[in-house]
Amino acid sequence: MSDKLPPVTDSTFKAEALDHEGAVLVDFWAPWCGPCRVVHPVLEEINEERDDLKIVSLNIDENQQTASQYEVLSIPTMILFRDGAMVKKIVGAMPKRKLLAELEPALA
């Protein structure tokens, strides 16, 4: 995976995602996950295009505490937080247009 999406860990999750003012999308992924590799470039594109959304990635193999806390049972899972509150959970890889359609109501 490229490093265009800032990584977060169990120890930095609160500061990077929950304490952030505004919207943060956390991409829960693992290196062995094929669909994660498909959705990652889509998230990178969205991250570059949107100023109203911060996107970060969390490797579930290395950060099981946070993945467990948010009941991430399948990957990729993307969870949208706004001002520290979970507002949307999306499971599975999807094309950019569909992902944006899922996110838009929660970002509006």
Secondary structure per residue as TSV (DSSP state, phi and psi in degrees):
chain	resnum	aa	ss	phi	psi
A	1	M	-	360.0	144.6
A	2	S	-	-77.3	171.1
A	3	D	S	-106.5	28.3
A	4	K	S	-72.0	-23.9
A	5	L	S	-100.4	122.3
A	6	P	-	-61.2	133.9
A	7	P	B	-79.6	146.0
A	8	V	-	-122.0	157.4
A	9	T	-	-128.2	175.1
A	10	D	T	-54.2	-38.7
A	11	S	T	-80.7	-22.9
A	12	T	T	-104.3	-4.5
A	13	F	H	-57.1	-47.1
A	14	K	I	-60.1	-47.8
A	15	A	I	-66.8	-41.7
A	16	E	I	-81.4	-32.3
A	17	A	I	-110.3	-53.6
A	18	L	I	-76.8	-36.0
A	19	D	S	-87.7	-4.4
A	20	H	S	-72.9	132.6
A	21	E	S	-80.1	124.9
A	22	G	S	107.3	-160.8
A	23	A	E	-94.4	134.3
A	24	V	E	-132.3	127.0
A	25	L	E	-104.1	122.2
A	26	V	E	-103.6	122.8
A	27	D	E	-94.6	110.0
A	28	F	E	-90.2	119.5
A	29	W	E	-145.8	175.0
A	30	A	-	-146.0	150.9
A	31	P	T	-60.6	-29.0
A	32	W	T	-84.8	-2.9
A	33	C	-	-89.2	110.2
A	34	G	H	-59.8	-51.3
A	35	P	H	-60.0	-28.9
A	36	C	H	-64.1	-40.1
A	37	R	H	-67.6	-26.2
A	38	V	H	-75.2	-42.5
A	39	V	H	-80.7	-23.7
A	40	H	H	-57.4	-48.2
A	41	P	H	-62.6	-31.7
A	42	V	H	-64.6	-43.9
A	43	L	H	-65.8	-36.8
A	44	E	H	-62.0	-42.9
A	45	E	H	-60.7	-49.2
A	46	I	H	-60.7	-41.2
A	47	N	H	-60.9	-38.4
A	48	E	H	-72.8	-29.4
A	49	E	H	-87.5	-23.9
A	50	R	-	-112.5	125.6
A	51	D	S	-88.4	-15.2
A	52	D	S	-93.3	8.5
A	53	L	E	-143.7	128.0
A	54	K	E	-101.6	131.0
A	55	I	E	-118.6	129.3
A	56	V	E	-129.7	162.1
A	57	S	E	-122.4	144.5
A	58	L	E	-129.4	116.7
A	59	N	E	-76.6	113.7
A	60	I	T	-70.8	-24.1
A	61	D	T	-67.2	-35.4
A	62	E	T	-94.8	-12.1
A	63	N	-	-137.0	63.2
A	64	Q	H	-70.6	-26.6
A	65	Q	H	-62.4	-48.7
A	66	T	H	-68.5	-41.9
A	67	A	H	-60.0	-41.4
A	68	S	H	-67.7	-42.2
A	69	Q	H	-58.4	-36.6
A	70	Y	T	-100.2	15.9
A	71	E	T	53.3	48.3
A	72	V	-	-82.5	104.4
A	73	L	-	-104.7	-21.3
A	74	S	S	-132.9	149.6
A	75	I	S	-129.5	151.3
A	76	P	S	-73.6	143.7
A	77	T	E	-124.0	134.5
A	78	M	E	-119.2	127.3
A	79	I	E	-118.3	127.4
A	80	L	E	-96.4	125.9
A	81	F	E	-113.2	141.9
A	82	R	E	-128.4	118.6
A	83	D	T	50.9	41.1
A	84	G	T	89.4	-8.1
A	85	A	E	-104.9	137.8
A	86	M	E	-73.0	124.1
A	87	V	E	-116.9	-17.8
A	88	K	E	-159.1	137.8
A	89	K	E	-124.4	125.1
A	90	I	E	-120.6	127.7
A	91	V	E	-115.9	128.9
A	92	G	S	103.5	153.5
A	93	A	-	-77.0	146.0
A	94	M	-	-154.8	161.0
A	95	P	-	-64.6	159.4
A	96	K	H	-54.2	-46.9
A	97	R	H	-59.8	-43.2
A	98	K	H	-69.1	-39.8
A	99	L	H	-62.7	-44.3
A	100	L	H	-63.6	-37.9
A	101	A	H	-63.6	-34.9
A	102	E	H	-69.4	-38.2
A	103	L	H	-80.3	-34.9
A	104	E	H	-50.9	-49.7
A	105	P	H	-58.3	-35.9
A	106	A	H	-77.6	-22.6
A	107	L	H	-88.2	-20.9
A	108	A	-	-66.7	360.0
